[in-house]
Amino acid sequence: MTRMTQGEHSMKRTMRFAGTTAAIGATALVLSGCSGQADGGGDSITWWATQEASSISATEDVYQPAIDAFEEETGISVEMEVVPWTDLYNKILTAVSSGTGPDVLSIGTTWVASLHDTGALAEVDGENLEWMGGSDRFVPAVWDAAQVPGETHTAVPLHSTLYSLYYNVPIFDEAGATPPATWDEFVSLAEELTVDTDGDGSTDQYGFTFPTGAATGNAHLSFIFGAQNGGSFVDDAGEVTIDSPEMTEAVEAVVGLMSDQEVMPPNDAEFDQNADSVDQLINGRAAMMFQQNPIEQFDNRGFTDWGIADMPVIEGGEPVMSMVAGTDITVFEDSPNKEQAFDFIEFLTSPEWNATTSAGFSKLPVVTDGYEEAVYQEVDPELLEVRRNIQENHSEPFPMVPNIGEIEAGIGNAVREMFQAAALGEDPDVAGRLQEAAAQLR
C-alpha cells in the first residue's frame, strides 16, 4: 500500500490548515496549560488509548507498530497512555472540566452522545471529513453510531465489536444440538443442556451463563432483546421508557432464564466479569453464553472447542442482535495540535492499520476495505461471516441522548437486583424494579 512521505504529509497539512494556523497558534498561547504542545509546533501529540487487550502491555504491543510507522512517515511523535476502561470515563470528565486532556482520545462507542454534549470534542466535517477519505469508506452502521442525530460528527470509529452467541462444541456434539435461531429455540435448548451429569442430585451443567453482577452487560442484553421486542430505552422525545410493556416483557424473558427456567447457575448473580462466564464455558459448567469478544481469552487459555452463532431473535421481532459496540477516536477541542491529531486518526483508520490493530485485538475493522487486508484473509471464515453479518446488518446504536450513561446504569443495576433475587429463589419483581428505576431517571 503506497502512503505519503513525511514531506507530502507536511504539505498536505500546510495546505489544509493554512486558514487556521494563526488561530490555532493563538489558542495554544492562551491555553498553555492544555493538551499537547503549548506552541502548537506539531512535532508531538498525546493520545489516551483504551485498554483493548487483557493488559496494558498487551495493548501497547498491538498499537506500537502503528505508532512507529506513523512517526517514521510523518516525523510526528506520539506519546501514548493506555487507560483501563474502568478508569477512562471519569478521567475524560476531569480533563473536560480542567482543560488538560490529550490531543487524541479514544472513547467507548456508547459514550458519544454524553461526551458530545460537553462540547469538548472537535468536529469532524467538511474538509476534515474529505481529507480523511469521507464517510463512505466506513461500515455504515458503525459510522452512524458515532454521530448524535442532527449534529456534526465529533468522533470517528476505530474498532468494532458486537454480541454473538458462543457455545461449547463438545457439549453440543454430545447432545446432537445445533445453534438456536429463535428465542424459544434458545430457551428450549438451554433447558435440554441443563443437567445433572454425575447423578448426585445437583445440576452441574447449565445451558447458559452470563455475568449478571455487571450492570453494563445487563443493560446491553436489555437493549438488544428490548429492541427485538419493539422497545427502547427512550422514546422519540428522549423520555425514558425502560418500563414500557415491550421492555418489561423482554427483561422478564432474560431474567426468567434464572428465575423460571433455571438454566443459569445461581452464582452468575455474583459474577461481574466476562472472564467468569468464559471460565464456566471452558470448564463445561455452561453450554452457551452471550459475549462481545471472548476470543482473546479463549486463545490465552488454549481453548479451541468453541463455536459462534447469531444471537437468537424473539419470534416475529426485529432482528437486532447487538448494539453497535467498540471504540471511537476523537480530537480534544482544546488541542493546539489538531492538524497533527487528525493526521494520526487518518493513519489509524487507513485500511492497512485499522485492519492490523483491530485484528490484533480480535475485533473487527470499521472501514470496509479493512476486510480486504491480508490479516483478515487468515481469520476463520465462519467466525468472520457471523461477526461481520451482525456488524453490518443486525446492530443498532444506543440512543444518542446526553443521559444515556445514567440510563444504562439505571436499568443495568435494576436487572442486577432482579438476578440477585432470582438466585435466592425470590420474586425478581421485574415490572416493579423497572418502574422504580425509570422514576429515578425521569
PEHUCOR-V252544 format. One record per residue. N is the residue number from 1. RES is the residue in one small letter. SS is DSSP state (2 for helix, 1 for strand, 0 for the rest). D_LAST is the distance of its C-alpha to the last C-alpha in Angstrom with 2 decimals. Layout:
BEGIN
n->N res->RES ss->SS d_last->D_LAST
n->N res->RES ss->SS d_last->D_LAST
END
This chain:
BEGIN
n->1 res->m ss->0 d_last->52.10
n->2 res->t ss->0 d_last->53.33
n->3 res->r ss->0 d_last->51.21
n->4 res->m ss->0 d_last->51.86
n->5 res->t ss->0 d_last->54.00
n->6 res->q ss->2 d_last->52.95
n->7 res->g ss->2 d_last->54.77
n->8 res->e ss->2 d_last->53.12
n->9 res->h ss->2 d_last->49.66
n->10 res->s ss->2 d_last->50.63
n->11 res->m ss->2 d_last->51.91
n->12 res->k ss->2 d_last->48.78
n->13 res->r ss->2 d_last->46.56
n->14 res->t ss->2 d_last->48.97
n->15 res->m ss->2 d_last->49.00
n->16 res->r ss->2 d_last->45.28
n->17 res->f ss->0 d_last->44.32
n->18 res->a ss->0 d_last->47.34
n->19 res->g ss->0 d_last->45.37
n->20 res->t ss->0 d_last->42.79
n->21 res->t ss->2 d_last->44.91
n->22 res->a ss->2 d_last->45.61
n->23 res->a ss->2 d_last->41.97
n->24 res->i ss->2 d_last->41.05
n->25 res->g ss->2 d_last->43.95
n->26 res->a ss->2 d_last->42.93
n->27 res->t ss->2 d_last->39.37
n->28 res->a ss->2 d_last->40.85
n->29 res->l ss->2 d_last->42.94
n->30 res->v ss->2 d_last->40.08
n->31 res->l ss->0 d_last->37.78
n->32 res->s ss->0 d_last->40.51
n->33 res->g ss->0 d_last->38.16
n->34 res->c ss->0 d_last->35.87
n->35 res->s ss->0 d_last->36.12
n->36 res->g ss->0 d_last->39.34
n->37 res->q ss->0 d_last->42.69
n->38 res->a ss->0 d_last->42.81
n->39 res->d ss->0 d_last->45.60
n->40 res->g ss->0 d_last->43.95
n->41 res->g ss->0 d_last->47.21
n->42 res->g ss->0 d_last->45.72
n->43 res->d ss->0 d_last->47.67
n->44 res->s ss->1 d_last->44.77
n->45 res->i ss->1 d_last->41.04
n->46 res->t ss->1 d_last->38.54
n->47 res->w ss->1 d_last->36.14
n->48 res->w ss->1 d_last->33.40
n->49 res->a ss->1 d_last->33.67
n->50 res->t ss->1 d_last->31.43
n->51 res->q ss->0 d_last->33.18
n->52 res->e ss->0 d_last->33.81
n->53 res->a ss->0 d_last->36.50
n->54 res->s ss->0 d_last->36.91
n->55 res->s ss->0 d_last->38.00
n->56 res->i ss->2 d_last->38.07
n->57 res->s ss->2 d_last->41.78
n->58 res->a ss->2 d_last->41.45
n->59 res->t ss->2 d_last->38.91
n->60 res->e ss->2 d_last->41.35
n->61 res->d ss->2 d_last->44.17
n->62 res->v ss->2 d_last->42.51
n->63 res->y ss->2 d_last->41.49
n->64 res->q ss->2 d_last->44.66
n->65 res->p ss->2 d_last->47.01
n->66 res->a ss->2 d_last->44.73
n->67 res->i ss->2 d_last->44.60
n->68 res->d ss->2 d_last->48.37
n->69 res->a ss->2 d_last->48.97
n->70 res->f ss->2 d_last->46.76
n->71 res->e ss->2 d_last->48.51
n->72 res->e ss->2 d_last->51.91
n->73 res->e ss->2 d_last->51.15
n->74 res->t ss->2 d_last->49.59
n->75 res->g ss->0 d_last->50.78
n->76 res->i ss->0 d_last->47.21
n->77 res->s ss->1 d_last->46.42
n->78 res->v ss->1 d_last->43.04
n->79 res->e ss->1 d_last->41.83
n->80 res->m ss->1 d_last->39.37
n->81 res->e ss->1 d_last->37.13
n->82 res->v ss->1 d_last->35.54
n->83 res->v ss->1 d_last->32.24
n->84 res->p ss->0 d_last->30.79
n->85 res->w ss->2 d_last->27.44
n->86 res->t ss->2 d_last->26.10
n->87 res->d ss->2 d_last->27.02
n->88 res->l ss->2 d_last->26.52
n->89 res->y ss->2 d_last->22.90
n->90 res->n ss->2 d_last->23.18
n->91 res->k ss->2 d_last->26.65
n->92 res->i ss->2 d_last->25.41
n->93 res->l ss->2 d_last->22.86
n->94 res->t ss->2 d_last->25.77
n->95 res->a ss->2 d_last->27.98
n->96 res->v ss->2 d_last->25.62
n->97 res->s ss->2 d_last->25.51
n->98 res->s ss->2 d_last->29.23
n->99 res->g ss->0 d_last->30.69
n->100 res->t ss->0 d_last->32.78
n->101 res->g ss->0 d_last->31.70
n->102 res->p ss->0 d_last->34.10
n->103 res->d ss->0 d_last->35.37
n->104 res->v ss->1 d_last->34.07
n->105 res->l ss->1 d_last->30.96
n->106 res->s ss->1 d_last->29.94
n->107 res->i ss->1 d_last->26.26
n->108 res->g ss->1 d_last->24.39
n->109 res->t ss->2 d_last->23.82
n->110 res->t ss->2 d_last->20.12
n->111 res->w ss->2 d_last->19.79
n->112 res->v ss->2 d_last->21.00
n->113 res->a ss->2 d_last->17.89
n->114 res->s ss->2 d_last->16.65
n->115 res->l ss->2 d_last->20.29
n->116 res->h ss->2 d_last->21.12
n->117 res->d ss->0 d_last->18.57
n->118 res->t ss->0 d_last->20.59
n->119 res->g ss->0 d_last->23.70
n->120 res->a ss->0 d_last->25.77
n->121 res->l ss->1 d_last->27.08
n->122 res->a ss->0 d_last->30.11
n->123 res->e ss->0 d_last->30.03
n->124 res->v ss->0 d_last->31.98
n->125 res->d ss->0 d_last->33.52
n->126 res->g ss->0 d_last->36.79
n->127 res->e ss->2 d_last->39.69
n->128 res->n ss->2 d_last->37.67
n->129 res->l ss->2 d_last->36.69
n->130 res->e ss->2 d_last->40.21
n->131 res->w ss->2 d_last->41.74
n->132 res->m ss->0 d_last->39.73
n->133 res->g ss->0 d_last->41.07
n->134 res->g ss->0 d_last->38.31
n->135 res->s ss->0 d_last->35.41
n->136 res->d ss->0 d_last->37.66
n->137 res->r ss->0 d_last->38.87
n->138 res->f ss->1 d_last->35.48
n->139 res->v ss->0 d_last->34.23
n->140 res->p ss->2 d_last->32.05
n->141 res->a ss->2 d_last->29.05
n->142 res->v ss->2 d_last->29.05
n->143 res->w ss->2 d_last->29.61
n->144 res->d ss->2 d_last->26.80
n->145 res->a ss->0 d_last->24.31
n->146 res->a ss->0 d_last->25.32
n->147 res->q ss->0 d_last->24.06
n->148 res->v ss->0 d_last->20.86
n->149 res->p ss->0 d_last->21.56
n->150 res->g ss->0 d_last->23.33
n->151 res->e ss->0 d_last->23.87
n->152 res->t ss->0 d_last->27.00
n->153 res->h ss->0 d_last->27.38
n->154 res->t ss->0 d_last->27.12
n->155 res->a ss->0 d_last->27.90
n->156 res->v ss->1 d_last->30.63
n->157 res->p ss->1 d_last->30.69
n->158 res->l ss->1 d_last->33.03
n->159 res->h ss->1 d_last->32.91
n->160 res->s ss->1 d_last->31.40
n->161 res->t ss->1 d_last->30.60
n->162 res->l ss->0 d_last->29.05
n->163 res->y ss->0 d_last->28.86
n->164 res->s ss->1 d_last->31.98
n->165 res->l ss->1 d_last->33.55
n->166 res->y ss->1 d_last->36.22
n->167 res->y ss->1 d_last->38.84
n->168 res->n ss->1 d_last->41.89
n->169 res->v ss->2 d_last->44.89
n->170 res->p ss->2 d_last->47.44
n->171 res->i ss->2 d_last->45.22
n->172 res->f ss->2 d_last->44.70
n->173 res->d ss->2 d_last->48.42
n->174 res->e ss->2 d_last->49.53
n->175 res->a ss->2 d_last->47.42
n->176 res->g ss->0 d_last->48.38
n->177 res->a ss->0 d_last->44.71
n->178 res->t ss->0 d_last->43.23
n->179 res->p ss->0 d_last->39.66
n->180 res->p ss->0 d_last->37.41
n->181 res->a ss->0 d_last->36.05
n->182 res->t ss->1 d_last->33.67
n->183 res->w ss->2 d_last->31.15
n->184 res->d ss->2 d_last->33.57
n->185 res->e ss->2 d_last->36.39
n->186 res->f ss->2 d_last->34.42
n->187 res->v ss->2 d_last->33.67
n->188 res->s ss->2 d_last->37.28
n->189 res->l ss->2 d_last->38.70
n->190 res->a ss->2 d_last->36.56
n->191 res->e ss->2 d_last->37.93
n->192 res->e ss->2 d_last->41.43
n->193 res->l ss->0 d_last->41.21
n->194 res->t ss->0 d_last->39.92
n->195 res->v ss->1 d_last->43.29
n->196 res->d ss->0 d_last->45.47
n->197 res->t ss->0 d_last->47.83
n->198 res->d ss->0 d_last->50.25
n->199 res->g ss->0 d_last->50.53
n->200 res->d ss->0 d_last->49.60
n->201 res->g ss->0 d_last->47.10
n->202 res->s ss->0 d_last->43.99
n->203 res->t ss->0 d_last->41.89
n->204 res->d ss->0 d_last->42.57
n->205 res->q ss->1 d_last->41.42
n->206 res->y ss->1 d_last->37.95
n->207 res->g ss->1 d_last->36.92
n->208 res->f ss->1 d_last->33.76
n->209 res->t ss->1 d_last->32.16
n->210 res->f ss->0 d_last->28.89
n->211 res->p ss->0 d_last->27.66
n->212 res->t ss->0 d_last->24.63
n->213 res->g ss->0 d_last->24.39
n->214 res->a ss->0 d_last->22.92
n->215 res->a ss->2 d_last->19.14
n->216 res->t ss->2 d_last->19.74
n->217 res->g ss->2 d_last->22.18
n->218 res->n ss->2 d_last->20.09
n->219 res->a ss->2 d_last->17.33
n->220 res->h ss->2 d_last->20.24
n->221 res->l ss->2 d_last->21.68
n->222 res->s ss->2 d_last->18.45
n->223 res->f ss->2 d_last->18.13
n->224 res->i ss->2 d_last->21.86
n->225 res->f ss->2 d_last->22.36
n->226 res->g ss->2 d_last->19.15
n->227 res->a ss->2 d_last->20.47
n->228 res->q ss->2 d_last->23.84
n->229 res->n ss->0 d_last->22.53
n->230 res->g ss->0 d_last->20.88
n->231 res->g ss->0 d_last->17.27
n->232 res->s ss->0 d_last->14.92
n->233 res->f ss->0 d_last->11.88
n->234 res->v ss->1 d_last->10.65
n->235 res->d ss->0 d_last->12.40
n->236 res->d ss->0 d_last->14.81
n->237 res->a ss->0 d_last->12.54
n->238 res->g ss->0 d_last->10.33
n->239 res->e ss->0 d_last->7.38
n->240 res->v ss->1 d_last->6.46
n->241 res->t ss->0 d_last->9.39
n->242 res->i ss->0 d_last->10.62
n->243 res->d ss->0 d_last->11.44
n->244 res->s ss->0 d_last->13.50
n->245 res->p ss->2 d_last->17.17
n->246 res->e ss->2 d_last->18.38
n->247 res->m ss->2 d_last->16.27
n->248 res->t ss->2 d_last->17.04
n->249 res->e ss->2 d_last->20.68
n->250 res->a ss->2 d_last->20.95
n->251 res->v ss->2 d_last->19.59
n->252 res->e ss->2 d_last->21.87
n->253 res->a ss->2 d_last->24.73
n->254 res->v ss->2 d_last->24.19
n->255 res->v ss->2 d_last->23.85
n->256 res->g ss->2 d_last->26.70
n->257 res->l ss->2 d_last->29.02
n->258 res->m ss->2 d_last->29.20
n->259 res->s ss->2 d_last->28.50
n->260 res->d ss->0 d_last->30.53
n->261 res->q ss->0 d_last->32.90
n->262 res->e ss->0 d_last->33.38
n->263 res->v ss->0 d_last->34.25
n->264 res->m ss->1 d_last->32.51
n->265 res->p ss->0 d_last->34.05
n->266 res->p ss->2 d_last->32.13
n->267 res->n ss->2 d_last->32.40
n->268 res->d ss->2 d_last->30.05
n->269 res->a ss->2 d_last->27.32
n->270 res->e ss->0 d_last->28.87
n->271 res->f ss->0 d_last->29.29
n->272 res->d ss->0 d_last->26.98
n->273 res->q ss->0 d_last->29.39
n->274 res->n ss->2 d_last->30.47
n->275 res->a ss->2 d_last->33.99
n->276 res->d ss->2 d_last->33.72
n->277 res->s ss->2 d_last->33.39
n->278 res->v ss->2 d_last->36.07
n->279 res->d ss->2 d_last->38.32
n->280 res->q ss->2 d_last->37.84
n->281 res->l ss->2 d_last->38.71
n->282 res->i ss->2 d_last->41.72
n->283 res->n ss->0 d_last->43.04
n->284 res->g ss->0 d_last->42.87
n->285 res->r ss->0 d_last->40.47
n->286 res->a ss->1 d_last->38.11
n->287 res->a ss->1 d_last->39.03
n->288 res->m ss->1 d_last->35.92
n->289 res->m ss->1 d_last->32.81
n->290 res->f ss->1 d_last->30.11
n->291 res->q ss->1 d_last->30.14
n->292 res->q ss->0 d_last->29.97
n->293 res->n ss->0 d_last->33.16
n->294 res->p ss->0 d_last->35.31
n->295 res->i ss->2 d_last->38.55
n->296 res->e ss->2 d_last->39.36
n->297 res->q ss->2 d_last->38.97
n->298 res->f ss->2 d_last->41.24
n->299 res->d ss->2 d_last->43.76
n->300 res->n ss->2 d_last->43.72
n->301 res->r ss->2 d_last->44.47
n->302 res->g ss->0 d_last->47.12
n->303 res->f ss->0 d_last->45.38
n->304 res->t ss->0 d_last->46.40
n->305 res->d ss->0 d_last->46.03
n->306 res->w ss->1 d_last->42.62
n->307 res->g ss->1 d_last->41.56
n->308 res->i ss->1 d_last->38.63
n->309 res->a ss->1 d_last->37.23
n->310 res->d ss->0 d_last->34.42
n->311 res->m ss->0 d_last->31.21
n->312 res->p ss->0 d_last->31.51
n->313 res->v ss->1 d_last->29.82
n->314 res->i ss->0 d_last->28.59
n->315 res->e ss->0 d_last->31.25
n->316 res->g ss->0 d_last->30.66
n->317 res->g ss->0 d_last->27.54
n->318 res->e ss->0 d_last->26.86
n->319 res->p ss->0 d_last->28.94
n->320 res->v ss->0 d_last->26.21
n->321 res->m ss->0 d_last->27.64
n->322 res->s ss->1 d_last->25.73
n->323 res->m ss->1 d_last->23.11
n->324 res->v ss->0 d_last->25.01
n->325 res->a ss->1 d_last->25.61
n->326 res->g ss->1 d_last->27.96
n->327 res->t ss->1 d_last->28.68
n->328 res->d ss->1 d_last->28.64
n->329 res->i ss->1 d_last->30.75
n->330 res->t ss->1 d_last->30.33
n->331 res->v ss->1 d_last->32.03
n->332 res->f ss->1 d_last->30.77
n->333 res->e ss->0 d_last->30.88
n->334 res->d ss->0 d_last->32.82
n->335 res->s ss->0 d_last->35.46
n->336 res->p ss->0 d_last->38.95
n->337 res->n ss->0 d_last->40.08
n->338 res->k ss->2 d_last->38.02
n->339 res->e ss->2 d_last->41.08
n->340 res->q ss->2 d_last->42.04
n->341 res->a ss->2 d_last->38.49
n->342 res->f ss->2 d_last->38.27
n->343 res->d ss->2 d_last->41.75
n->344 res->f ss->2 d_last->40.51
n->345 res->i ss->2 d_last->37.54
n->346 res->e ss->2 d_last->39.98
n->347 res->f ss->2 d_last->42.25
n->348 res->l ss->2 d_last->39.71
n->349 res->t ss->0 d_last->38.55
n->350 res->s ss->0 d_last->42.13
n->351 res->p ss->2 d_last->43.01
n->352 res->e ss->2 d_last->45.37
n->353 res->w ss->2 d_last->43.21
n->354 res->n ss->2 d_last->39.89
n->355 res->a ss->2 d_last->41.70
n->356 res->t ss->2 d_last->43.49
n->357 res->t ss->2 d_last->40.54
n->358 res->s ss->2 d_last->38.17
n->359 res->a ss->2 d_last->40.92
n->360 res->g ss->2 d_last->41.56
n->361 res->f ss->0 d_last->38.10
n->362 res->s ss->0 d_last->38.49
n->363 res->k ss->0 d_last->35.80
n->364 res->l ss->1 d_last->36.08
n->365 res->p ss->0 d_last->37.04
n->366 res->v ss->0 d_last->34.76
n->367 res->v ss->1 d_last->37.72
n->368 res->t ss->2 d_last->39.55
n->369 res->d ss->2 d_last->42.97
n->370 res->g ss->2 d_last->42.04
n->371 res->y ss->2 d_last->42.79
n->372 res->e ss->2 d_last->46.35
n->373 res->e ss->0 d_last->47.03
n->374 res->a ss->2 d_last->49.46
n->375 res->v ss->2 d_last->47.04
n->376 res->y ss->2 d_last->45.09
n->377 res->q ss->2 d_last->48.37
n->378 res->e ss->0 d_last->48.85
n->379 res->v ss->0 d_last->45.59
n->380 res->d ss->0 d_last->45.96
n->381 res->p ss->2 d_last->45.69
n->382 res->e ss->2 d_last->43.76
n->383 res->l ss->2 d_last->41.14
n->384 res->l ss->2 d_last->40.80
n->385 res->e ss->2 d_last->40.74
n->386 res->v ss->2 d_last->37.87
n->387 res->r ss->2 d_last->35.69
n->388 res->r ss->2 d_last->36.55
n->389 res->n ss->2 d_last->35.93
n->390 res->i ss->2 d_last->32.39
n->391 res->q ss->2 d_last->31.79
n->392 res->e ss->2 d_last->33.18
n->393 res->n ss->2 d_last->32.33
n->394 res->h ss->0 d_last->29.63
n->395 res->s ss->1 d_last->26.85
n->396 res->e ss->1 d_last->23.60
n->397 res->p ss->0 d_last->21.51
n->398 res->f ss->0 d_last->18.00
n->399 res->p ss->0 d_last->15.54
n->400 res->m ss->0 d_last->16.45
n->401 res->v ss->0 d_last->13.22
n->402 res->p ss->0 d_last->13.25
n->403 res->n ss->0 d_last->10.43
n->404 res->i ss->2 d_last->12.21
n->405 res->g ss->2 d_last->13.62
n->406 res->e ss->2 d_last->10.56
n->407 res->i ss->2 d_last->9.67
n->408 res->e ss->2 d_last->13.39
n->409 res->a ss->2 d_last->13.65
n->410 res->g ss->2 d_last->10.91
n->411 res->i ss->2 d_last->12.60
n->412 res->g ss->2 d_last->15.93
n->413 res->n ss->2 d_last->16.01
n->414 res->a ss->2 d_last->15.03
n->415 res->v ss->2 d_last->17.88
n->416 res->r ss->2 d_last->20.12
n->417 res->e ss->2 d_last->19.85
n->418 res->m ss->2 d_last->20.73
n->419 res->f ss->2 d_last->23.78
n->420 res->q ss->2 d_last->24.80
n->421 res->a ss->2 d_last->24.95
n->422 res->a ss->2 d_last->26.84
n->423 res->a ss->2 d_last->29.28
n->424 res->l ss->0 d_last->30.18
n->425 res->g ss->0 d_last->30.73
n->426 res->e ss->0 d_last->27.79
n->427 res->d ss->0 d_last->25.30
n->428 res->p ss->0 d_last->22.42
n->429 res->d ss->0 d_last->20.18
n->430 res->v ss->2 d_last->18.30
n->431 res->a ss->2 d_last->16.41
n->432 res->g ss->2 d_last->15.52
n->433 res->r ss->2 d_last->14.40
n->434 res->l ss->2 d_last->12.24
n->435 res->q ss->2 d_last->10.56
n->436 res->e ss->2 d_last->10.20
n->437 res->a ss->2 d_last->8.89
n->438 res->a ss->2 d_last->6.23
n->439 res->a ss->2 d_last->5.31
n->440 res->q ss->2 d_last->5.68
n->441 res->l ss->2 d_last->3.80
n->442 res->r ss->0 d_last->0.00
END
